[in-house]
Amino acid sequence: MIGSPGTSEPAAEGDAILTACIVGWAHTPFCKLSGETLESLIVKVAIDAMAHAGVGPEDVDEIVLGHFNAGFSAQDFTASLVLQADDRLRFKPATRVENACATGSAAVRQGIRAIESRAARIVLVVGAEQMTSTPAPEIGRNLLRAAYLPELGDEEGGFAGVFGRIASAYFQRYGDQSDALAAIAAKNHKNGVANPYAQIRKDLGFEFCRHESGSNPVVAGPLKRTDCSLVSDGAAAVVLADTATALGMRRAVAFRANEHVQDFLPTAKRDILLFEGCEVAWRRALASAGLALDDLSFVETHDCFTVAELIEYEAMGLAKRGEGAKAALSGETCKGGRLPVNPSGGLKAKGHPIGATGVSMHVLTAMQLAGDAGAMQVDGATLGGIFNMGGIAVANYVSILERIK
């Protein structure tokens, strides 16, 4: 047994920010998993993450499940499904959290805060969603519940329609950015080839992504199919430990920073082309970590639509307002560039099972820093950044990770 909560030694001066570490993880493929259920996906990654961390169920002090649902699952009370992984998890505190498409990162943050409060030393965090068994019209309605319904509830095309409107407004303000969006899509699909968990492992190329075709039709506004992330099933899990405990374990990928910024839900109350919550979250995280953006080895960012990644370049400080296309077209965000973005292929190639996405981003970043990313590996990766958002830059989470063992 690892030990009881509340007994770890305080961190040395200068190390106080390293309150929690990722010590193990698991990840299913993201795709249509017709042979699985939400329960089976949760159970699989819970078992595998504990095994990877080298902990037993008796060592887990708390459980957090990230599960968006919004109609995807008839079973809406899901926190205790994690206990199905092992009877020894019975009577552990287990809580489901939800914050739209940032649900997975909300679960991770909840786990970190349990450790920071010394209520737990070991926390099992699971993120999961099963979307593909839902009829397409219902998928659109479920996802649109992450928008402000009095304002956007009748939006044709659902969330794609919302982001199509954002893309159109961006084009109107800054000029046609079709080349930049195609470059982002092509980059992420090229990266996704190397990701064994990705739903689409095919290098589609710039020309295919740039031009409308029968295989790449327009979906909403200027957005084509290659500009939109994928409906997916999948799950991911991490085991978190306090730093003192983690240093005695197999591996330790520490949180240099973890920030959460929540913005207004109605888009009418803000300039939707600025993603100000994203900007504030990045600014706080970098300040907390004592880092500049250029110190990072790579970033996994929330490319639910290619225009979101474009605006995120500007919000994180990689480009000036209205100049995100320069980063997209110059190769700065490709592997080997100034700041590789989405070496996993991002949501665009990997898929986007809502509750699992944020946890997946933490798993894939930890894999990079541990040197376990295989063909996805960014050479010499030492610091990884993560941005995961819910809604239209409403729930904004930034983590900065560094391997310390």
C-alpha positions in Angstrom: 0.0 0.0 0.0 1.3 3.4 -0.9 0.1 5.1 2.3 -2.6 7.3 3.7 -3.4 10.8 2.7 -2.1 13.9 4.5 1.3 12.4 5.5 3.6 13.6 2.7 6.5 16.0 3.5 6.1 19.6 2.4 7.8 20.5 -0.8 11.2 22.3 -0.6 11.2 26.0 -1.2 11.1 26.7 -4.9 9.3 23.5 -5.6 5.9 24.5 -4.1 4.3 24.7 -7.5 4.9 21.0 -8.1 2.0 19.9 -6.0 0.8 17.0 -8.2 2.3 14.7 -10.7 1.0 12.3 -13.3 2.4 8.8 -12.4 0.5 6.6 -14.8 -2.0 6.6 -17.6 -4.1 4.7 -20.1 -5.9 5.5 -23.4 -8.2 3.6 -25.7 -8.4 4.2 -29.4 -10.7 7.1 -30.4 -13.2 5.9 -33.0 -16.5 4.1 -33.3 -16.2 1.4 -30.7 -19.4 -0.5 -31.3 -18.3 -3.4 -29.2 -17.9 -1.3 -26.1 -20.2 0.5 -23.7 -19.5 3.6 -21.6 -19.0 1.4 -18.6 -16.6 -1.0 -20.3 -14.5 2.0 -21.6 -14.3 3.5 -18.1 -13.4 0.2 -16.5 -10.7 -0.6 -19.1 -8.8 2.7 -18.7 -9.2 2.6 -14.9 -7.6 -0.8 -14.7 -4.8 0.0 -17.2 -3.9 3.3 -15.6 -3.5 1.8 -12.1 -1.4 -1.0 -13.5 0.8 1.6 -15.4 1.3 3.6 -12.3 2.1 0.5 -10.2 -0.7 1.2 -7.7 -3.5 -1.0 -6.4 -7.1 0.0 -5.9 -6.4 0.1 -2.2 -3.9 2.9 -2.8 -6.5 5.2 -4.5 -7.8 7.9 -2.1 -10.2 9.6 -4.5 -11.8 9.1 -7.9 -12.9 11.7 -10.4 -14.8 11.0 -13.6 -15.1 13.4 -16.5 -18.3 12.6 -18.4 -20.2 15.3 -20.4 -23.2 13.2 -21.5 -25.9 15.8 -22.3 -28.0 13.0 -23.7 -25.3 10.6 -25.2 -25.9 8.1 -22.4 -29.1 7.0 -20.8 -27.1 6.3 -17.7 -26.6 9.8 -16.3 -25.3 8.9 -12.8 -21.9 7.5 -13.8 -19.3 8.4 -11.1 -19.6 4.9 -9.5 -19.1 3.1 -12.8 -15.3 3.5 -12.1 -15.8 1.2 -9.1 -16.7 -1.6 -11.5 -12.9 -1.8 -12.3 -12.2 -3.5 -8.9 -14.3 -4.2 -5.9 -11.6 -2.7 -3.7 -12.6 0.7 -5.0 -15.8 0.4 -3.1 -16.4 3.2 -0.6 -13.8 5.5 -2.2 -15.1 9.0 -2.8 -16.1 9.3 -6.5 -17.4 12.4 -8.2 -18.5 13.1 -11.8 -17.5 16.6 -13.1 -18.7 18.3 -16.3 -17.7 21.5 -18.0 -18.7 21.0 -21.7 -15.8 20.0 -24.0 -13.3 20.8 -21.2 -14.9 18.1 -19.0 -11.7 16.0 -19.0 -9.5 18.9 -17.9 -12.0 19.8 -15.2 -11.7 16.3 -13.9 -7.9 16.5 -13.9 -8.1 19.9 -12.0 -10.5 18.4 -9.5 -8.0 15.6 -8.8 -5.1 18.1 -8.4 -7.1 20.2 -6.0 -7.8 17.1 -3.8 -4.1 16.6 -3.6 -3.3 20.2 -3.0 -5.8 20.2 -0.1 -4.0 17.1 1.3 -7.3 15.2 1.2 -5.7 12.7 -1.1 -2.2 11.4 -2.1 -3.4 9.2 -5.0 -6.3 10.2 -7.3 -7.6 8.2 -10.2 -9.0 10.5 -13.0 -11.0 9.0 -15.8 -12.6 10.7 -18.8 -15.0 8.9 -21.1 -17.7 9.4 -23.7 -19.6 7.2 -26.1 -21.1 9.3 -28.9 -21.4 7.2 -32.0 -24.4 5.2 -30.9 -26.5 8.4 -30.9 -28.3 9.3 -34.1 -26.7 12.2 -35.9 -29.4 14.8 -35.3 -29.3 14.1 -31.6 -25.5 14.4 -31.6 -25.9 18.0 -32.9 -28.5 18.9 -30.3 -26.5 17.4 -27.5 -23.4 19.3 -28.5 -25.3 22.6 -28.9 -26.2 22.4 -25.2 -22.7 23.7 -24.6 -23.7 27.0 -26.2 -26.0 29.7 -24.8 -29.4 28.3 -26.0 -31.4 31.6 -25.8 -28.8 33.0 -28.2 -27.8 30.0 -30.4 -30.3 27.3 -29.7 -31.7 27.5 -33.2 -28.3 27.7 -35.0 -28.5 25.6 -38.2 -25.7 23.1 -38.3 -25.3 23.0 -34.5 -21.8 23.7 -33.1 -20.4 23.5 -36.6 -22.8 26.3 -37.6 -21.6 28.4 -34.6 -18.0 28.0 -35.5 -18.8 28.6 -39.2 -20.2 31.9 -38.1 -17.0 32.6 -36.1 -14.9 31.8 -39.1 -17.0 34.0 -41.3 -16.6 36.9 -38.9 -12.8 36.3 -38.6 -12.6 36.4 -42.4 -14.6 39.6 -42.6 -12.3 41.2 -40.0 -8.9 39.9 -41.2 -9.4 38.6 -44.7 -9.8 35.2 -46.2 -7.9 32.7 -44.1 -8.8 29.5 -46.1 -5.1 28.7 -46.7 -4.4 28.9 -43.0 -7.3 26.7 -42.1 -6.2 24.1 -44.7 -2.6 24.3 -43.4 -3.8 23.6 -39.8 -6.0 20.7 -41.0 -3.2 19.2 -43.1 -0.6 19.5 -40.3 -2.9 17.8 -37.8 -3.8 15.0 -40.1 -0.1 14.4 -41.0 0.7 14.3 -37.2 -2.2 11.9 -36.6 -0.7 9.3 -38.8 1.8 8.6 -36.0 -0.8 8.4 -33.3 -2.0 4.8 -32.6 -5.1 6.1 -30.8 -6.2 8.5 -33.6 -9.5 8.0 -35.4 -8.1 9.1 -38.8 -4.5 8.1 -39.5 -4.2 9.5 -43.0 -2.1 12.3 -44.3 -4.7 14.2 -46.4 -2.4 16.9 -47.6 -2.9 20.6 -48.0 -4.6 20.5 -51.4 -7.3 18.1 -50.3 -8.0 20.2 -47.1 -8.0 23.4 -49.1 -10.5 22.7 -51.7 -14.2 21.8 -51.6 -15.0 18.4 -53.1 -17.4 15.5 -52.8 -15.2 14.0 -50.2 -14.6 17.4 -48.5 -17.9 19.3 -48.7 -18.6 22.7 -47.1 -20.2 22.1 -43.6 -20.9 25.7 -42.4 -19.7 29.1 -43.5 -16.2 28.7 -44.8 -15.6 25.5 -42.9 -15.3 22.2 -44.8 -15.4 18.7 -43.4 -11.6 18.7 -42.9 -12.0 21.8 -40.6 -14.2 19.9 -38.1 -13.3 17.5 -35.4 -14.7 14.0 -35.2 -17.6 12.4 -33.4 -15.9 9.6 -31.4 -16.1 7.0 -28.6 -13.2 6.7 -26.2 -11.7 7.0 -22.8 -8.5 8.0 -21.1 -7.2 8.0 -17.5 -4.4 9.4 -15.4 -3.2 8.5 -11.9 -2.2 11.6 -10.0 0.0 11.6 -6.9 1.5 14.3 -4.6 5.0 15.1 -5.5 6.7 13.4 -2.5 4.8 10.2 -3.3 5.4 10.5 -7.0 9.2 10.7 -6.6 9.2 7.3 -5.1 7.3 5.8 -8.0 8.2 4.6 -11.5 7.7 8.0 -13.2 6.6 11.5 -12.3 5.4 14.2 -14.7 4.8 17.3 -12.7 2.3 20.1 -13.1 4.3 23.3 -13.3 1.0 25.1 -13.7 -2.7 24.3 -13.9 -5.2 27.2 -14.4 -8.9 27.5 -15.0 -10.6 30.6 -16.3 -14.4 30.7 -16.9 -15.9 33.4 -19.2 -19.4 34.5 -20.0 -21.6 32.0 -21.8 -23.4 34.5 -24.1 -21.2 35.5 -27.0 -23.0 38.9 -27.1 -21.2 39.8 -23.9 -17.7 39.5 -25.4 -15.7 39.7 -28.6 -15.9 36.1 -29.8 -12.8 36.5 -32.0 -10.5 37.2 -29.1 -10.9 34.0 -27.0 -10.0 36.2 -24.0 -10.5 33.3 -21.5 -7.9 31.4 -23.3 -5.6 34.4 -23.3 -6.0 34.9 -19.5 -5.5 31.2 -18.7 -2.3 31.1 -20.7 -1.0 34.3 -19.1 -1.7 33.0 -15.6 -0.2 29.6 -16.3 3.0 30.9 -17.7 3.4 33.4 -14.9 2.7 30.6 -12.3 5.3 28.4 -13.9 7.8 31.2 -14.4 8.0 30.5 -18.1 7.6 32.2 -21.4 5.7 30.5 -24.3 9.0 29.9 -26.2 10.2 27.8 -23.3 7.6 25.1 -24.2 8.7 22.2 -26.3 5.2 21.7 -27.8 1.5 22.4 -27.1 -1.6 20.3 -27.4 -4.5 22.7 -28.1 -8.2 22.4 -28.6 -8.8 22.3 -32.3 -12.5 21.4 -32.3 -12.5 23.4 -35.5 -9.5 24.7 -37.4 -10.5 28.3 -36.9 -10.4 27.6 -33.1 -6.7 26.6 -33.4 -6.0 29.7 -35.5 -7.5 32.0 -32.9 -5.7 30.1 -30.1 -2.4 30.9 -31.7 -3.2 34.5 -31.1 -4.6 34.0 -27.6 -1.6 32.1 -26.4 0.8 34.8 -27.7 2.3 32.8 -30.6 1.0 35.5 -33.1 -0.5 39.0 -32.9 -4.2 39.5 -33.3 -5.3 38.8 -36.8 -1.9 37.2 -37.7 -2.4 33.6 -36.7 -2.2 32.7 -40.4 1.5 33.5 -40.3 2.1 30.9 -37.7 0.0 28.4 -39.6 1.6 28.9 -43.0 5.2 29.4 -41.9 5.7 26.0 -40.5 6.2 27.3 -36.9 3.6 25.0 -35.5 4.8 21.8 -37.4 7.0 19.3 -35.7 10.5 20.8 -35.9 9.1 24.3 -36.0 9.3 27.0 -33.4 6.4 25.6 -31.3 4.9 22.3 -32.5 1.2 22.3 -32.0 -0.9 19.2 -31.7 1.9 16.6 -32.4 -0.8 14.0 -31.6 -2.9 15.2 -34.5 -5.2 17.1 -32.2 -9.0 16.6 -32.0 -9.0 17.0 -35.8 -7.3 13.7 -36.4 -7.5 12.0 -33.1 -11.2 12.4 -32.5 -13.2 14.2 -29.8 -15.1 12.1 -27.3 -16.1 15.0 -25.1 -15.5 13.8 -21.6 -12.3 12.0 -22.6 -10.6 14.8 -24.6 -9.0 16.8 -21.7 -7.7 13.7 -20.0 -6.4 12.4 -23.4 -4.4 15.7 -23.8 -2.8 15.2 -20.5 -1.9 11.5 -21.3 -0.4 12.4 -24.6 1.6 15.3 -23.2 2.9 13.0 -20.4 3.9 10.4 -22.9 5.9 13.0 -24.8 7.7 14.2 -21.7 8.4 10.6 -20.6 9.9 9.8 -24.1 7.1 7.2 -24.6 5.3 8.9 -27.6 6.8 6.6 -30.2 6.5 8.0 -33.7 4.7 11.1 -32.3 7.7 12.0 -30.3 8.9 15.6 -30.3 12.7 15.5 -30.1 14.1 16.8 -26.8 10.7 17.5 -25.3 11.0 18.9 -21.7 8.0 21.1 -21.2 4.5 20.6 -22.6 1.5 23.0 -22.7 -2.1 22.0 -22.9 -5.2 24.1 -23.7 -8.6 22.6 -23.5 -11.8 24.6 -23.8 -15.5 24.1 -23.2 -18.1 25.9 -25.3 -16.9 28.9 -27.3 -13.9 29.7 -25.1 -16.1 29.7 -22.0 -14.4 27.0 -19.9 -10.6 27.5 -20.4 -8.0 25.2 -18.9 -4.2 25.4 -19.3 -1.7 22.9 -17.9 2.1 23.1 -18.2 3.8 19.7 -17.5 7.4 18.8 -16.9 8.9 15.4 -16.2 10.8 15.3 -12.9 11.5 11.6 -12.8 
